[in-house]
Amino acid sequence: MSEFWYNNFRVVGGCIIKKKFVIFISVTLGLSILILIGLFISLYLNQSFKITNFKKIIEIPYNSTFANNQGDACYGNVFKCDPVSIIQEGDVDTSKIGEYIIHYTYKFADKTITKEQTVRVKDYDKPIIEVIDDNFAICPNSKYTNFKVTAYDDYDGDLTDKVKQFIDNKQVVFQVDDSSNNRTEVRKDLTLIDDEKPVLTLNGDANIYLKINEKYTELGAKAMDNCDGDLTEYIQKTGKVYNTIPGEYDITYEVVDSSGNKASIVRKVFVYQEQNTENPTAKSIYLTFDDGPSAYTSKLLDVLKKYNVKATFFVTGYGLSKGYDDVILRAYQEGHTIGLHTDTHEYSIYKNIDTYFNDLYTIQEKVKNITGYTSTIIRFPGGSSNTVSRSYDNGSKIMSQLVKAVEAKGFTYFDWNVSSGDAGETTSTTKVFSNVISGLGKHNYSIVLQHDTKGYSINAVEDIIKYALSKGYTFKPLTTTSPTAHHHLNN
């Protein structure tokens, strides 16, 4: 290729190049080479710690394994980087949630550098809710739920008492948060239903007994509903008591809840006329025998017949079940009074009024079947002053109710004012005799308690009769107009 200069232009291969431009290009190229040489020298001489993949903050799961996170480190330049030693200070307990500080010291020869790292141990697992109930029925107007659930968290343990229950769009929501704000939510579809009647409770006794002309005081009732709560103010009362006319009156209390469920309860009010009693003459004796008939009753009847003495027998169903029906029939036919004691003689009859009367009507019917006579003369097991009924009546003071109830139903109850002691005090015939004789002089009339189930007591009867007759006493059977010798109530 031909090359020559012409008037400060260089001619190369037929192309003309100015001389100044050639000089510029040459200088520029030279400077570039010098800069590159300087940069290379600078990079080679600039040695330092090179740390990559190091994170100032890391997060790891609770109960995981902690691994060192010091990153990749060396000491040198871009052309050569030598390994360094690394010292870790601090540790991480992954069994405990929290923040831990780790220091890493990087060392090469006499050169060191330290980096700080924050390690956060976190609980990422949600609690577990177990719903125990499987019936999600609630009241239509209910805003509250109380279903049975349990909740457990791997870190916090039992969270059952932290579970929230609330209603959201016909669903019950169970929700619980652990200490790390991990939330678990369970939803169940609800059934809105109210098929339960309100519960009506009478204030005071279910049976009220009024003597004729005694004022009736309305005690009212209370009403509670599983869905509507207290409905007492909505109770409707019907019925009226005529306290001047003996009879049985019903007071009815009725209430309806918001779902149309109706409930009612009845209080019975008995208005009764007290029976007239005779005024016994001085030295009147009423011999009474409880708990029979028994194997000793026929012997007793023989003694009574011998002296033409009439007595009263308060019989039990137990005695009749032993085949002594003919003995009671004989007693009735010979002019003795057949009274009612109890069918079972179990004190559980004092559980409530209905239980007592069921027992009483049973023995009344048995006596009627044997004698044809409907007896209305009774004696309470243990007497009206008994305290054993407290163990059965749940605090209702059953005796206070029964003494009125029996009279309202046409019965007359009798206690006693002379005790022979044959119910447990003694088993001696002589003592039975002395107990009765000593008791006769203390009263204008004497209602004597004995048991024709006790042979030693029956053995004393003839001597009691002979003594009393010699002293001018008169023996009588109890009737509905006889003095009752009522005891003081102890319940």
C-alpha positions in Angstrom: 0.0 0.0 0.0 1.5 3.4 -1.0 1.9 6.0 1.7 3.2 9.7 1.5 2.7 13.2 2.9 1.1 15.9 0.9 0.6 19.5 2.4 0.4 18.2 6.2 -1.9 15.4 5.1 -0.9 11.8 5.1 -2.0 9.8 2.1 -2.5 6.1 2.8 -3.8 3.8 0.2 -5.4 6.7 -1.5 -7.0 8.0 1.8 -5.9 11.4 3.2 -5.3 11.6 7.1 -4.5 14.9 8.8 -1.3 14.9 10.8 -2.8 16.5 14.0 -5.4 13.7 14.3 -2.6 11.1 14.1 -0.8 12.8 17.0 -4.1 12.9 19.1 -4.7 9.2 18.6 -1.2 8.3 19.6 -1.3 10.4 22.8 -4.7 9.0 23.8 -3.6 5.4 23.4 -0.5 6.0 25.4 -2.4 7.6 28.3 -4.9 4.7 28.4 -2.1 2.2 28.6 -0.6 4.1 31.6 -4.0 4.2 33.4 -4.5 0.5 32.9 -1.1 -0.2 34.3 -1.8 2.1 37.3 -5.2 0.4 37.9 -3.6 -3.0 37.8 -1.0 -2.0 40.3 -3.6 -0.4 42.6 -5.8 -3.5 42.5 -2.9 -5.7 43.3 -1.7 -3.6 46.2 -5.3 -3.1 47.7 -5.7 -6.1 50.0 -8.7 -6.5 52.4 -11.2 -8.9 53.9 -13.7 -10.1 51.4 -16.9 -11.4 53.1 -19.9 -12.4 51.1 -23.2 -14.2 51.8 -23.3 -12.7 55.3 -26.7 -11.7 56.8 -27.0 -9.2 59.6 -30.4 -10.7 60.6 -31.5 -14.2 60.2 -34.7 -16.0 61.4 -34.9 -19.7 62.2 -37.7 -22.0 63.5 -38.2 -22.9 67.1 -36.6 -26.3 68.0 -34.6 -26.3 64.7 -30.8 -26.9 64.4 -28.7 -23.7 64.4 -25.9 -23.7 61.9 -23.1 -21.1 61.8 -23.9 -18.3 59.3 -20.6 -16.5 59.1 -20.7 -16.3 55.3 -17.8 -16.8 52.8 -14.6 -15.0 53.9 -11.0 -14.5 52.6 -8.3 -11.9 52.7 -6.6 -10.6 49.5 -7.4 -8.8 46.3 -9.2 -9.5 43.1 -6.3 -11.6 41.8 -5.7 -13.6 44.9 -7.8 -14.1 48.2 -6.4 -16.3 51.0 -8.5 -18.2 53.5 -9.0 -16.7 57.0 -9.8 -18.1 60.4 -13.2 -17.3 61.9 -14.0 -17.2 65.7 -17.7 -17.3 66.8 -18.8 -15.7 70.1 -22.3 -16.4 71.4 -24.7 -19.2 71.0 -28.4 -19.8 70.1 -30.9 -21.8 72.2 -33.5 -22.9 69.7 -35.7 -24.3 72.4 -36.5 -20.8 73.5 -38.1 -18.1 71.4 -36.2 -14.8 71.3 -33.3 -12.8 69.8 -29.7 -13.9 70.2 -26.5 -11.9 69.2 -23.6 -13.7 67.5 -20.2 -12.1 66.9 -17.9 -13.4 64.2 -14.2 -12.4 64.2 -12.4 -12.9 60.9 -8.5 -13.1 61.2 -5.7 -13.2 58.7 -2.1 -12.8 60.1 -2.3 -9.7 62.3 -5.4 -8.3 60.6 -9.0 -8.8 62.1 -12.5 -7.6 61.5 -15.7 -8.3 63.5 -19.3 -8.6 62.4 -22.5 -8.8 64.5 -25.4 -11.0 63.6 -28.9 -11.1 65.1 -30.5 -14.5 65.2 -34.3 -14.6 65.8 -35.7 -17.9 67.0 -39.4 -17.9 66.0 -42.4 -20.2 66.4 -44.1 -20.6 63.1 -46.4 -23.5 64.0 -50.1 -22.7 64.7 -51.9 -24.0 67.7 -54.2 -27.0 67.3 -57.9 -26.7 68.3 -59.9 -29.8 68.9 -63.7 -29.3 69.1 -65.2 -31.9 71.5 -68.9 -31.1 71.0 -70.6 -32.4 67.9 -74.0 -30.7 68.3 -73.8 -27.1 67.4 -77.4 -26.1 68.2 -78.0 -22.8 69.9 -80.9 -20.5 70.7 -82.1 -18.4 67.9 -81.5 -15.2 69.8 -78.2 -16.3 71.4 -75.1 -14.2 71.2 -73.0 -16.5 73.3 -71.6 -20.0 72.9 -70.1 -22.3 75.3 -69.1 -25.4 73.4 -66.4 -27.7 74.6 -63.0 -27.3 73.0 -59.4 -27.9 73.8 -56.4 -26.1 72.3 -52.7 -27.0 72.4 -49.5 -25.4 71.2 -46.1 -27.0 70.8 -44.4 -24.1 72.5 -47.1 -22.6 74.9 -48.7 -25.9 75.9 -52.4 -25.9 76.9 -54.2 -22.9 75.5 -57.8 -24.1 76.1 -58.6 -21.1 78.4 -57.4 -18.8 75.6 -59.9 -20.0 73.0 -62.4 -17.4 71.9 -65.9 -18.4 70.8 -68.2 -16.1 68.8 -70.9 -16.2 66.3 -70.3 -15.0 62.7 -73.0 -15.4 60.1 -74.7 -18.6 61.4 -71.3 -20.1 62.3 -69.6 -20.5 65.6 -66.0 -19.5 65.4 -63.3 -20.9 67.6 -60.1 -18.8 67.6 -56.9 -19.0 69.5 -53.5 -17.2 69.3 -50.3 -18.4 70.7 -47.6 -16.2 72.2 -46.0 -15.7 68.8 -49.3 -14.5 67.3 -49.8 -17.6 65.3 -53.6 -17.9 65.0 -55.8 -21.0 64.4 -59.4 -20.6 63.5 -62.1 -23.3 63.2 -65.6 -22.7 62.0 -68.7 -24.9 62.5 -72.1 -24.4 61.0 -74.8 -23.6 63.6 -78.3 -24.9 64.0 -80.7 -22.4 65.5 -83.2 -24.1 67.7 -85.3 -23.6 70.8 -87.5 -26.6 71.7 -87.1 -26.4 75.5 -90.0 -25.2 77.7 -89.3 -22.5 80.3 -88.8 -23.8 83.8 -91.4 -22.7 86.3 -90.6 -22.8 90.0 -93.2 -22.0 92.7 -92.3 -19.6 95.4 -93.1 -21.5 98.6 -94.9 -24.8 98.9 -96.7 -26.6 96.1 -99.5 -27.4 98.5 -101.0 -24.8 100.8 -103.3 -25.8 103.6 -105.7 -23.1 105.0 -108.1 -23.4 107.8 -111.5 -22.1 106.9 -111.5 -18.2 106.9 -107.7 -18.1 107.0 -106.3 -15.5 104.6 -104.6 -16.8 101.4 -101.4 -15.0 100.5 -100.3 -15.4 96.9 -96.6 -16.3 96.7 -96.2 -16.4 92.9 -93.7 -18.2 90.9 -90.5 -17.7 88.9 -89.8 -18.6 85.3 -86.4 -19.1 83.7 -85.8 -20.0 80.0 -82.7 -21.5 78.4 -82.9 -19.0 75.6 -84.8 -16.0 76.9 -83.5 -16.0 80.5 -85.8 -14.6 83.3 -89.4 -14.6 82.2 -91.0 -14.1 85.6 -92.7 -10.9 84.6 -94.5 -12.6 81.8 -96.1 -15.3 84.0 -99.9 -15.5 83.7 -101.8 -16.7 86.8 -105.3 -18.2 86.8 -107.5 -19.6 89.5 -109.0 -18.3 92.7 -109.2 -19.5 96.4 -112.4 -19.2 98.3 -111.2 -19.4 101.9 -114.7 -19.5 103.3 -115.6 -22.7 101.5 -113.7 -26.0 102.3 -112.3 -27.6 99.2 -109.3 -28.1 96.9 -108.4 -25.1 94.6 -105.9 -24.9 91.8 -103.7 -21.9 91.0 -102.2 -22.2 87.6 -99.1 -20.3 86.5 -98.3 -20.3 82.7 -95.5 -18.7 80.6 -94.6 -18.8 76.9 -91.1 -18.1 75.6 -90.2 -16.2 72.4 -90.2 -19.5 70.4 -93.7 -20.4 71.5 -92.7 -23.1 74.1 -95.3 -23.1 76.8 -94.9 -24.2 80.4 -97.3 -24.4 83.3 -97.3 -25.4 87.0 -100.0 -25.8 89.5 -100.2 -24.9 93.2 -102.9 -26.6 95.2 -104.6 -24.8 98.0 -106.7 -26.9 100.5 -109.2 -25.1 102.6 -110.4 -27.3 105.5 -112.6 -27.2 108.5 -110.9 -28.3 111.8 -112.6 -31.3 113.3 -114.3 -31.0 116.6 -112.8 -32.9 119.5 -114.4 -34.4 122.5 -113.6 -33.2 126.0 -112.5 -36.4 127.7 -113.5 -37.0 131.3 -110.8 -37.2 133.9 -108.8 -40.4 133.9 -109.5 -41.4 130.3 -107.0 -43.8 128.8 -106.5 -44.5 125.1 -104.3 -47.6 124.7 -102.6 -47.5 121.2 -100.5 -50.2 119.6 -98.2 -49.5 116.6 -96.5 -51.6 113.9 -98.7 -54.7 114.0 -100.3 -57.0 113.5 -97.9 -59.7 114.7 -97.8 -63.0 116.4 -98.6 -61.3 119.7 -101.7 -59.4 118.6 -104.1 -62.3 119.2 -102.9 -62.7 122.7 -103.4 -59.0 123.2 -106.9 -59.2 121.9 -107.7 -61.9 124.4 -106.6 -59.8 127.3 -108.6 -56.8 126.0 -111.7 -58.9 125.5 -111.3 -60.4 129.0 -111.6 -56.9 130.6 -113.9 -55.4 127.9 -111.3 -52.8 127.0 -111.3 -51.2 123.6 -108.0 -50.0 122.1 -106.5 -48.6 118.9 -104.2 -50.4 116.4 -102.1 -48.4 114.0 -101.3 -51.1 111.5 -98.6 -51.5 108.9 -98.5 -53.3 105.5 -95.6 -55.3 106.8 -97.7 -56.9 109.5 -100.5 -57.6 107.1 -98.1 -59.2 104.6 -97.3 -61.9 107.3 -100.7 -63.4 107.1 -102.4 -61.6 110.0 -105.4 -60.2 108.1 -107.8 -62.3 110.2 -106.3 -60.8 113.3 -107.1 -57.3 112.2 -110.5 -58.3 111.1 -111.2 -59.7 114.6 -109.9 -56.5 116.2 -112.3 -54.5 114.0 -115.2 -56.8 114.7 -114.6 -56.6 118.4 -114.9 -52.9 118.5 -111.3 -51.7 118.4 -110.3 -48.8 116.2 -108.1 -49.7 113.2 -105.8 -46.8 112.5 -103.2 -46.4 109.7 -99.5 -46.2 110.5 -97.6 -46.9 107.2 -97.5 -49.5 104.5 -93.7 -49.8 104.4 -92.5 -48.2 107.6 -89.6 -46.9 105.6 -88.7 -43.4 106.5 -88.0 -42.6 102.8 -91.8 -42.0 102.6 -90.9 -38.5 104.0 -89.1 -37.6 100.8 -92.0 -35.5 99.6 -95.8 -35.2 100.1 -96.7 -37.4 97.2 -94.5 -40.2 98.4 -96.0 -40.0 101.8 -99.6 -40.1 100.6 -98.9 -42.9 98.1 -97.8 -45.0 101.1 -100.7 -43.9 103.2 -103.4 -44.6 100.6 -101.8 -48.1 100.1 -102.3 -49.1 103.7 -105.7 -47.5 103.8 -106.8 -49.6 100.8 -105.4 -52.8 102.4 -107.4 -52.2 105.7 -110.5 -51.4 103.7 -110.2 -54.7 101.8 -109.9 -56.6 105.0 -112.5 -54.8 107.1 -114.7 -52.9 104.6 -113.9 -49.8 106.7 -112.1 -46.8 105.3 -110.0 -45.6 108.1 -108.9 -41.9 108.4 -107.2 -42.2 111.8 -103.4 -42.1 111.4 -100.1 -41.9 113.2 -96.9 -40.7 111.6 -94.0 -43.1 111.7 -91.8 -41.7 114.5 -94.7 -39.3 115.4 -95.1 -35.7 114.2 -92.2 -34.7 116.3 -89.7 -37.0 114.6 -86.4 -35.6 113.3 -85.5 -38.6 111.1 -87.5 -37.1 108.2 -84.8 -34.4 107.9 -82.6 -37.0 106.4 -85.0 -37.5 103.5 -86.9 -34.3 102.7 -84.0 -32.2 101.3 -84.7 -29.4 103.7 -88.4 -29.0 102.8 -89.6 -29.4 106.4 -92.0 -32.1 105.3 -93.6 -32.6 108.7 -94.7 -29.0 108.8 -96.5 -29.6 105.5 -97.9 -33.0 106.4 -99.6 -32.1 109.6 -101.7 -29.7 107.6 -102.0 -31.8 104.5 -103.4 -34.9 106.2 -106.1 -32.8 107.9 -107.0 -31.1 104.7 -107.4 -34.5 103.1 -109.8 -35.7 105.8 -107.3 -37.6 108.1 -106.8 -37.1 111.8 -103.4 -37.8 113.2 -102.6 -38.8 116.7 -99.4 -38.6 118.7 -99.1 -39.8 122.4 -98.4 -38.3 125.8 -97.5 -41.5 127.7 -94.7 -43.7 126.4 -94.2 -47.3 127.5 -90.5 -47.2 126.4 -90.9 -50.4 124.4 -89.5 -48.7 121.2 -86.0 -49.0 122.4 -85.7 -47.7 126.0 -86.4 -51.1 127.6 -87.2 -54.8 127.0 -88.5 -55.4 130.5 -92.1 -56.1 131.1 -91.8 -54.6 134.6 -90.3 -51.4 133.2 -93.0 -51.1 130.6 -95.6 -51.4 133.3 -94.0 -48.8 135.5 -93.5 -46.3 132.6 -97.2 -46.4 131.7 -98.4 -46.2 135.3 -96.2 -43.3 136.2 -97.3 -41.5 133.1 -101.0 -41.8 133.8 -101.1 -39.4 136.6 -99.4 -36.6 134.6 -102.3 -35.9 132.2 -106.1 -35.3 132.3 -106.2 -37.9 129.5 -103.6 -40.4 128.5 -102.8 -41.6 125.0 -100.4 -44.5 125.6 -97.9 -45.7 123.0 -97.1 -49.4 122.9 -96.1 -51.9 120.1 -98.0 -55.1 119.6 -94.9 -56.5 117.9 -93.1 -56.7 121.3 -94.0 -59.7 123.4 -92.6 -58.2 126.6 -94.8 -55.1 126.1 -97.9 -57.1 125.6 -97.2 -59.1 128.7 -97.6 -55.8 130.7 -101.0 -54.9 129.3 -103.1 -57.0 131.7 -101.4 -55.5 134.8 -101.8 -52.0 133.3 -105.5 -52.6 132.8 -106.1 -54.0 136.3 -104.2 -51.1 137.9 -106.0 -48.5 135.9 -109.4 -49.9 136.5 -108.7 -50.1 140.2 -107.9 -46.4 140.2 -111.1 -45.5 138.4 -109.7 -44.9 134.9 -111.8 -45.5 131.7 -110.4 -47.1 128.6 -111.5 -45.7 125.2 -110.6 -46.3 121.5 -109.6 -43.3 119.5 -112.1 -41.7 117.2 -112.0 -38.7 114.9 -113.2 -36.5 117.8 -110.7 -37.8 120.4 -108.0 -35.6 121.8 -104.9 -35.9 119.6 -102.0 -35.1 122.0 -100.1 -33.4 119.1 -96.3 -33.1 119.6 -94.2 -30.0 118.9 -92.8 -30.1 115.4 -89.0 -30.4 115.3 -88.3 -29.8 111.6 
